[in-house]
Amino acid sequence: MFEATLNQRLQQQACSGLLRTRLIADEISAAYLTVDNKQYLNFASNDYLGIASDNTVEKLLSSDKHKHLSSGAMASPLVVGRHKIHQELEQLLLDWVDAPKSHDCLLFGSGYSANTGVISALFNQKNKDALLVQDKFNHASLMDVGRNSQALGHCRQLRFMHNDLASLASILTKAAHDKSASEMQNKLVVTEGVFSMDGDQPDLPPLTQITKANNAWFMLDDAHGIGVHGNRGCGSLSAQGIALSDCDILVITFGKAIGAQGAAVIATKQTIEYLTNFSRDYIYSTHLSPTQSAAAIANIKTIQADNWRREKLAENIEYFKNHMNHSKFTLTNSNSPIQPIIIGDETKAVQLSEQLKVNGVWASAMRYPTVAKQQARLRITISAAHSKQQLDQLIKQVSA
Ligand SMILES: Cc1ncc(COP(=O)(O)O)c(C=O)c1O
């Protein structure tokens, strides 16, 4: 039976310093975390703008407009229809990213589901001759669905070196000369606006040019760029001067800077109609809850209005980077709220994270398979909610 196998696998995880455990936090805010009655400074959340902590449910539901919202969506949007609040959120997102009239928006229950929903719909048994090209460091949701599609024979998946334009160009050029691949009608290049474990960003203008020159579509997962970068926080495309029409599929998630839950896909009306018909994640899942949609709407409006949050965040990131200069650890070239400290060895990364906890600082150790083996790291995240004193405390403890 399974018991022996499970036991063996768990023991292997523990011996390699890779065991994950769940815990209960009594309180979580962008700046603090309380576990077992001990308060820690929180440098692990994705609440980069401090919105999730500020816009509590009490505040959200106190508005008359939301008093009669149902707590759940009750079924798939194709079964009972979507609520007006879903439409309001879709329109708000389309306006925010300056989508042309030719575009539309589809909501998903999570970013994971949006990514798998898009890729598995584009690469399926009726559309097999296709090439999927992904940055090597793309999120697990993208890599897993690509791997599965390839295993099912629905596409060929190739990965380019992280943020390496020459590697991307070489893969696409090789594919054009390789007989089997050149016959492939459909090619999709996928990258992220801000990489979740490294905090760095791709150079989007040349990347989109290379993609276009090779007749491929371009998909951007902007989970960590939305809210933080671009005009009024509208994301990485705007920050790098790319028009939405140059991005064939944009994925936005609500669980990071937007401080809610769920995700959206923005693409041409034709693509959205296709996904409505063929994305199994969309068709066979209960729709995003109306209350989460209301939370996303309220938070996006706060993000658009509160420039000070982005300014404070940028100031905090700069402060952290400047003051960490004197520490024994080298930072990466990330200018985003994600500031990893690469440790390498898994056990050492966990030890450092545990040591920080003893001293009241919560920063998670990220290990294989979230990152490559021997690339374990402390994933420090900076928020606009942090004060200079809290950053000083972090810097002091990490440098000790
Ligand atoms: C780049 C990226 N895409 C997608 C996701 C998944 O989003 P969600 O947490 O909404 O499922 C994450 C979350 O960690 C992410 O970092």
PDBQT file of the ligand as one rigid body, heavy atoms in Angstrom, charges set to zero:
ROOT
HETATM    1  C1  LIG A 501       5.084  33.991 -11.661  1.00  0.00    +0.000 C 
HETATM    2  C2  LIG A 501       3.908  33.359 -11.011  1.00  0.00    +0.000 A 
HETATM    3  N1  LIG A 501       2.876  32.980 -11.773  1.00  0.00    +0.000 NA
HETATM    4  C3  LIG A 501       1.788  32.413 -11.244  1.00  0.00    +0.000 A 
HETATM    5  C4  LIG A 501       1.697  32.176  -9.897  1.00  0.00    +0.000 A 
HETATM    6  C5  LIG A 501       0.477  31.518  -9.339  1.00  0.00    +0.000 C 
HETATM    7  O1  LIG A 501      -0.418  32.476  -8.904  1.00  0.00    +0.000 OA
HETATM    8  P1  LIG A 501      -1.494  32.125  -7.779  1.00  0.00    +0.000 P 
HETATM    9  O2  LIG A 501      -0.773  32.202  -6.468  1.00  0.00    +0.000 OA
HETATM   10  O3  LIG A 501      -2.550  33.135  -7.949  1.00  0.00    +0.000 OA
HETATM   11  O4  LIG A 501      -1.965  30.734  -8.058  1.00  0.00    +0.000 OA
HETATM   12  C6  LIG A 501       2.732  32.570  -9.049  1.00  0.00    +0.000 A 
HETATM   13  C7  LIG A 501       2.607  32.358  -7.592  1.00  0.00    +0.000 C 
HETATM   14  O5  LIG A 501       3.478  32.038  -6.878  1.00  0.00    +0.000 OA
HETATM   15  C8  LIG A 501       3.871  33.161  -9.613  1.00  0.00    +0.000 A 
HETATM   16  O6  LIG A 501       4.910  33.520  -8.858  1.00  0.00    +0.000 OA
ENDROOT
TORSDOF 0
